[in-house]
Amino acid sequence: MQSNAIRLDFRSDTVTRPTTKMRAAMAAADVGDDVLGDDFTVQALEARVAAMFGKDAGLLLPTGTMANLAAIMSHCQRGEEYLCASGAHTYLWEAGGAAVLGSVQPQPLPIRADGTIPIEDLHAAVKDDDAHFAITRLVSIENTFAGRVLPREHLAEIVEFARERKLATHLDGARLFNAAAALGVDVGYLAGGFDSVSVCLSKGLGAPLGSVLVGDAPLIARARRWRKMLGGGMRQAGIVAAAGLYALDHHVERLAVDHANAKALADGFSEIKGLTVIPPQSNIVFVELAPELAIRLSEALRELGIAASFWPGGRMRWVTHLDVDRVAVDEAIAAVREAAESRR
C-alpha cells in the first residue's frame, strides 16, 4: 500500500462502501426489467419512499443530480425559471443542467447566515407577466444546505409563499434525513406541502448509488419520460433498490452517530490554534484557516492517509459518515493538531 493511500476519508458521505449485509441484500434482490415495469424491488422502494412523504408515486434515478433535473424539467417549460438560493446544489453544482438541457433559467437569491432565503426577496424575484422576462414557475429549496438545517417553520413559509404566488415547489432533500435527525422530526413532516421531493440514498444512508423523486402521479409520469430522455432508464435496477431499502431499514436512526462525531470533530478542531470552526448542525464541519496553513495541513494529512476537502482561500470541509467512527475522528483531530503546531 502506498504511504498516501486514503485510510480515513472525510471528503464526503458519498464515499461509503456498502456494508456486508447491504451487499447480501443486493445479491439476493428480486430483479426484473425496470424500463418494462417488471422490477418489483424497484417498485417496492419507490412506493415506500412515496408513502413516507404522502405522495402518489416515486421514481428511482441513478443520481441526485438527475433527480433534481428531472424534477425541474417536469415542473417547468422552456423559457421559464425557478427560484433558488445562491449556492444551491441545483444552481452551482449540477453543471448548469437545467439551463443547458431544459432551457430553464435559475434565479439565485441571497441567503441569510442560517441558509434561509428572506420571503420578501422571493416575492421581489417573481417576474411580472412581461414578454421580456422568463416566467417564474418554481421555487426549489435545499435541506440540509451546506450542512445547515432549515427549520420546518421556514419550509412552511416557502410553501405558503409559493401557493400565494401560484408557483410549484421542489425540495432538494439530498440530506433531508440528516435534517430530520437533527431536528428530531419525521422526514415526511419536514417536507410537508412540497409538490416534489428528491432524497439521496448514497449520502448519509450509505447506499452505493441512487436517489428517489416523489410527487403526484402526473408529475412522476413526466419525470419518468425525462429520465428516459436523459439516459437514465435502467434495467435490473432492483440490485440498486435493494441497497436503498436496506439503508432505510438500518441506516436512518444511526445518523445521530454521524452528527455526534461531527460535533466531536468540531470540538477537537476548535482547540487548535489557527483554526476557526463553524459549529456543525448535522454531519458537515467547515473550518476557516490561513491559506498557508491549509497547504501544510493538506500535505501532512495526505502523507497519513487522511482525506478531507480543502477549498481555495483557506477552508476545509470534513464530513462524517458510516465509514468513519469515533476512533477515526480522534485520529484526525490528533493529526491536524500535530500538523498545525509543526514549525516546519
MOTA-V348396 format. One record per pair of residues at least 6 apart in sequence whose C-alpha atoms are under 8 Angstrom apart, sorted by sequence separation. I is the first residue (numbers start at 1). J is the second residue. If there is no record, write none. Layout:
# MOTA-V348396
i=I j=J
i=I j=J
This chain:
# MOTA-V348396
i=9 j=15
i=32 j=38
i=33 j=39
i=50 j=56
i=61 j=67
i=76 j=82
i=86 j=92
i=90 j=96
i=98 j=104
i=99 j=105
i=111 j=117
i=112 j=118
i=127 j=133
i=129 j=135
i=143 j=149
i=144 j=150
i=162 j=168
i=180 j=186
i=191 j=197
i=201 j=207
i=202 j=208
i=214 j=220
i=227 j=233
i=269 j=275
i=270 j=276
i=279 j=285
i=280 j=286
i=301 j=307
i=310 j=316
i=311 j=317
i=31 j=38
i=32 j=39
i=50 j=57
i=84 j=91
i=98 j=105
i=99 j=106
i=110 j=117
i=111 j=118
i=127 j=134
i=128 j=135
i=143 j=150
i=162 j=169
i=180 j=187
i=201 j=208
i=202 j=209
i=213 j=220
i=270 j=277
i=278 j=285
i=279 j=286
i=309 j=316
i=310 j=317
i=31 j=39
i=32 j=40
i=34 j=42
i=50 j=58
i=90 j=98
i=98 j=106
i=109 j=117
i=127 j=135
i=179 j=187
i=201 j=209
i=202 j=210
i=269 j=277
i=277 j=285
i=278 j=286
i=308 j=316
i=309 j=317
i=30 j=39
i=31 j=40
i=49 j=58
i=127 j=136
i=201 j=210
i=202 j=211
i=277 j=286
i=278 j=287
i=308 j=317
i=309 j=318
i=30 j=40
i=31 j=41
i=47 j=57
i=72 j=82
i=126 j=136
i=159 j=169
i=177 j=187
i=180 j=190
i=200 j=210
i=201 j=211
i=277 j=287
i=278 j=288
i=308 j=318
i=30 j=41
i=46 j=57
i=47 j=58
i=176 j=187
i=200 j=211
i=201 j=212
i=266 j=277
i=276 j=287
i=277 j=288
i=308 j=319
i=29 j=41
i=46 j=58
i=109 j=121
i=199 j=211
i=200 j=212
i=266 j=278
i=275 j=287
i=276 j=288
i=298 j=310
i=46 j=59
i=109 j=122
i=198 j=211
i=199 j=212
i=266 j=279
i=275 j=288
i=276 j=289
i=46 j=60
i=198 j=212
i=199 j=213
i=266 j=280
i=275 j=289
i=45 j=60
i=91 j=106
i=198 j=213
i=274 j=289
i=197 j=213
i=198 j=214
i=263 j=279
i=274 j=290
i=294 j=310
i=91 j=108
i=196 j=213
i=197 j=214
i=263 j=280
i=42 j=60
i=107 j=125
i=196 j=214
i=197 j=215
i=262 j=280
i=196 j=215
i=266 j=285
i=274 j=293
i=88 j=108
i=171 j=191
i=195 j=215
i=196 j=216
i=262 j=282
i=265 j=285
i=294 j=314
i=69 j=90
i=87 j=108
i=195 j=216
i=262 j=283
i=291 j=312
i=293 j=314
i=294 j=315
i=68 j=90
i=82 j=104
i=84 j=106
i=86 j=108
i=259 j=281
i=261 j=283
i=262 j=284
i=291 j=313
i=292 j=314
i=294 j=316
i=80 j=103
i=81 j=104
i=82 j=105
i=83 j=106
i=84 j=107
i=85 j=108
i=86 j=109
i=139 j=162
i=171 j=194
i=176 j=199
i=259 j=282
i=262 j=285
i=290 j=313
i=291 j=314
i=78 j=102
i=79 j=103
i=80 j=104
i=81 j=105
i=82 j=106
i=83 j=107
i=84 j=108
i=85 j=109
i=86 j=110
i=138 j=162
i=170 j=194
i=173 j=197
i=174 j=198
i=175 j=199
i=258 j=282
i=259 j=283
i=290 j=314
i=291 j=315
i=65 j=90
i=73 j=98
i=77 j=102
i=78 j=103
i=79 j=104
i=80 j=105
i=81 j=106
i=82 j=107
i=83 j=108
i=84 j=109
i=85 j=110
i=86 j=111
i=169 j=194
i=170 j=195
i=171 j=196
i=172 j=197
i=173 j=198
i=174 j=199
i=175 j=200
i=258 j=283
i=289 j=314
i=72 j=98
i=77 j=103
i=78 j=104
i=79 j=105
i=81 j=107
i=83 j=109
i=85 j=111
i=168 j=194
i=169 j=195
i=170 j=196
i=171 j=197
i=172 j=198
i=173 j=199
i=174 j=200
i=178 j=204
i=288 j=314
i=289 j=315
i=306 j=332
i=77 j=104
i=168 j=195
i=169 j=196
i=170 j=197
i=171 j=198
i=172 j=199
i=173 j=200
i=174 j=201
i=177 j=204
i=288 j=315
i=289 j=316
i=69 j=97
i=76 j=104
i=139 j=167
i=141 j=169
i=143 j=171
i=170 j=198
i=175 j=203
i=287 j=315
i=288 j=316
i=65 j=94
i=69 j=98
i=73 j=102
i=105 j=134
i=138 j=167
i=139 j=168
i=140 j=169
i=141 j=170
i=142 j=171
i=143 j=172
i=144 j=173
i=150 j=179
i=174 j=203
i=175 j=204
i=286 j=315
i=287 j=316
i=115 j=145
i=137 j=167
i=138 j=168
i=139 j=169
i=140 j=170
i=141 j=171
i=142 j=172
i=143 j=173
i=144 j=174
i=149 j=179
i=210 j=240
i=286 j=316
i=287 j=317
i=73 j=104
i=85 j=116
i=115 j=146
i=136 j=167
i=137 j=168
i=138 j=169
i=139 j=170
i=140 j=171
i=141 j=172
i=142 j=173
i=143 j=174
i=144 j=175
i=209 j=240
i=210 j=241
i=286 j=317
i=72 j=104
i=85 j=117
i=138 j=170
i=140 j=172
i=142 j=174
i=143 j=175
i=144 j=176
i=151 j=183
i=208 j=240
i=285 j=317
i=286 j=318
i=115 j=148
i=143 j=176
i=149 j=182
i=284 j=317
i=285 j=318
i=114 j=148
i=115 j=149
i=116 j=150
i=144 j=178
i=159 j=193
i=210 j=244
i=284 j=318
i=285 j=319
i=301 j=335
i=115 j=150
i=144 j=179
i=155 j=190
i=159 j=194
i=208 j=243
i=284 j=319
i=301 j=336
i=114 j=150
i=143 j=179
i=155 j=191
i=156 j=192
i=207 j=243
i=283 j=319
i=284 j=320
i=156 j=193
i=207 j=244
i=283 j=320
i=116 j=154
i=119 j=157
i=123 j=161
i=152 j=190
i=283 j=321
i=301 j=339
i=83 j=122
i=119 j=158
i=152 j=191
i=297 j=336
i=300 j=339
i=207 j=247
i=206 j=247
i=83 j=125
i=119 j=161
i=205 j=247
i=297 j=339
i=201 j=244
i=205 j=248
i=296 j=339
i=297 j=340
i=296 j=340
i=206 j=251
i=201 j=247
i=205 j=251
i=204 j=251
i=205 j=252
i=293 j=340
i=205 j=255
i=204 j=255
i=81 j=134
i=83 j=136
i=88 j=141
i=89 j=142
i=80 j=134
i=81 j=135
i=82 j=136
i=88 j=142
i=79 j=134
i=80 j=135
i=81 j=136
i=82 j=137
i=83 j=138
i=84 j=139
i=79 j=135
i=80 j=136
i=81 j=137
i=82 j=138
i=83 j=139
i=84 j=140
i=85 j=141
i=80 j=137
i=81 j=138
i=82 j=139
i=83 j=140
i=84 j=141
i=88 j=145
i=262 j=319
i=82 j=140
i=262 j=320
i=261 j=320
i=76 j=137
i=259 j=320
i=75 j=137
i=76 j=138
i=258 j=320
i=75 j=138
i=258 j=321
i=258 j=322
i=261 j=325
i=265 j=329
i=269 j=333
i=261 j=326
i=264 j=329
i=265 j=330
i=268 j=333
i=272 j=337
i=72 j=138
i=255 j=321
i=274 j=340
i=269 j=336
i=273 j=340
i=261 j=329
i=265 j=333
i=269 j=337
i=272 j=340
i=273 j=341
i=181 j=253
i=181 j=255
i=182 j=256
i=177 j=252
i=181 j=256
i=178 j=255
i=182 j=259
i=177 j=255
i=75 j=168
i=72 j=170
i=71 j=170
i=182 j=281
i=182 j=282
i=179 j=282
i=68 j=172
i=178 j=282
i=178 j=283
i=64 j=174
i=206 j=321
i=206 j=322
i=204 j=321
i=205 j=322
i=204 j=322
i=71 j=196
i=68 j=198
i=67 j=198
i=148 j=280
i=149 j=281
i=147 j=280
i=148 j=281
i=149 j=282
i=53 j=187
i=54 j=188
i=64 j=198
i=147 j=281
i=148 j=282
i=52 j=187
i=53 j=188
i=64 j=199
i=147 j=282
i=52 j=188
i=53 j=189
i=64 j=200
i=147 j=283
i=63 j=200
i=147 j=284
i=53 j=191
i=146 j=284
i=147 j=285
i=53 j=192
i=71 j=213
i=67 j=211
i=75 j=219
i=67 j=212
i=68 j=213
i=74 j=219
i=63 j=209
i=64 j=210
i=67 j=213
i=62 j=209
i=63 j=210
i=64 j=211
i=62 j=210
i=63 j=211
i=64 j=212
i=74 j=222
i=61 j=210
i=62 j=211
i=74 j=223
i=60 j=210
i=61 j=211
i=73 j=223
i=60 j=211
i=61 j=212
i=60 j=212
i=61 j=213
i=71 j=223
i=74 j=226
i=59 j=212
i=60 j=213
i=70 j=223
i=73 j=226
i=58 j=212
i=59 j=213
i=70 j=224
i=58 j=213
i=59 j=214
i=58 j=214
i=70 j=226
i=57 j=214
i=58 j=215
i=70 j=227
i=56 j=214
i=57 j=215
i=55 j=214
i=56 j=215
i=57 j=216
i=55 j=215
i=56 j=216
i=57 j=217
i=53 j=214
i=55 j=216
i=56 j=217
i=59 j=220
i=66 j=227
i=58 j=220
i=49 j=212
i=57 j=220
i=50 j=214
i=59 j=223
i=66 j=230
i=49 j=214
i=50 j=215
i=59 j=224
i=46 j=212
i=61 j=227
i=66 j=232
i=46 j=214
i=62 j=232
i=61 j=232
i=60 j=241
i=16 j=202
i=16 j=203
i=14 j=202
i=18 j=206
i=13 j=202
i=14 j=203
i=17 j=206
i=18 j=207
i=13 j=203
i=14 j=204
i=16 j=206
i=17 j=207
i=18 j=208
i=12 j=203
i=13 j=204
i=16 j=207
i=17 j=208
i=14 j=206
i=16 j=208
i=13 j=206
i=14 j=208
i=42 j=237
i=42 j=238
i=45 j=241
i=39 j=236
i=41 j=238
i=45 j=242
i=35 j=233
i=39 j=237
i=40 j=238
i=41 j=239
i=42 j=240
i=34 j=233
i=35 j=234
i=39 j=238
i=42 j=241
i=45 j=244
i=34 j=234
i=35 j=235
i=41 j=241
i=42 j=242
i=45 j=245
i=33 j=234
i=34 j=235
i=41 j=242
i=33 j=235
i=34 j=236
i=32 j=235
i=33 j=236
i=34 j=237
i=32 j=236
i=33 j=237
i=34 j=238
i=31 j=236
i=32 j=237
i=31 j=237
i=32 j=238
i=31 j=238
i=30 j=238
i=31 j=239
i=29 j=238
i=30 j=239
i=29 j=239
i=26 j=238
i=27 j=239
i=26 j=239
i=29 j=242
i=26 j=240
i=26 j=241
i=26 j=242
i=25 j=242
i=26 j=243
i=25 j=243
i=22 j=242
i=23 j=243
i=22 j=243
i=25 j=246
i=22 j=246
i=18 j=243
i=22 j=247
i=6 j=302
i=10 j=306
i=11 j=307
i=12 j=308
i=5 j=302
i=8 j=305
i=9 j=306
i=10 j=307
i=11 j=308
i=4 j=302
i=7 j=305
i=8 j=306
i=9 j=307
i=10 j=308
i=11 j=309
i=4 j=303
i=6 j=305
i=7 j=306
i=8 j=307
i=9 j=308
i=10 j=309
i=3 j=303
i=4 j=304
i=5 j=305
i=6 j=306
i=7 j=307
i=3 j=304
i=4 j=305
i=6 j=307
i=3 j=305
i=16 j=321
i=11 j=317
i=12 j=318
i=13 j=319
i=16 j=322
i=17 j=323
i=11 j=318
i=12 j=319
i=13 j=320
i=16 j=323
i=10 j=318
i=11 j=319
i=12 j=320
i=13 j=321
i=10 j=319
i=12 j=321
i=13 j=322
i=10 j=320
i=10 j=321
i=9 j=323
i=10 j=324
i=9 j=324
i=8 j=324
i=8 j=328
